[in-house]
Amino acid sequence: MELTNPAVTDGVNLFVNIIVVLIAFVAALSFVNSRKEKQKNP
């Protein structure tokens, strides 16, 4: 018994990959912003 339909699996993988990349991008932006704030206010 398969839990997912094989026809849907590729779309779900693509969706999850896009979400992971977006989360990583936002995390990188917040990291850079926090470093700039620390340098501005020692």
N, C-alpha and C positions, 0 to 999 in steps of 0.2 A: 504494500500500500504506500503510495507516494503522498507526501503532505502537500506538495505544490504542483500545479499544472505546468508541465515543461514549456508550454507556449508562453506562459506569463513570467517565467523565471528570468529570462533575459531582461525584460523591462524592469523587473524589480531590482535586479543587480545594478542596472544603469542608474535607477533612481537612488538607490542606497549609495552608490559611488559619488553621485553628484552632491548628495547631502553631506557626506564625509568631507569632500573637498571644500564645500562652502563653510563647514564648521572649522576646518583647519585654516582657511583664509581669514575668517573672523578672529580666530585665536592669534594668528600671526599679527594682524593689525592691532589688536589690543596689546600684545606684547611690545610692539614697536612704540605704540603710543605711551605706554607706561614707562618705557626707557627714556623717551623724550621728556616726560613730565619729571622724572627723577633728576635728569640733568639740568632742567630749568630751575627746579626748586631743591637745592642741596640740603 
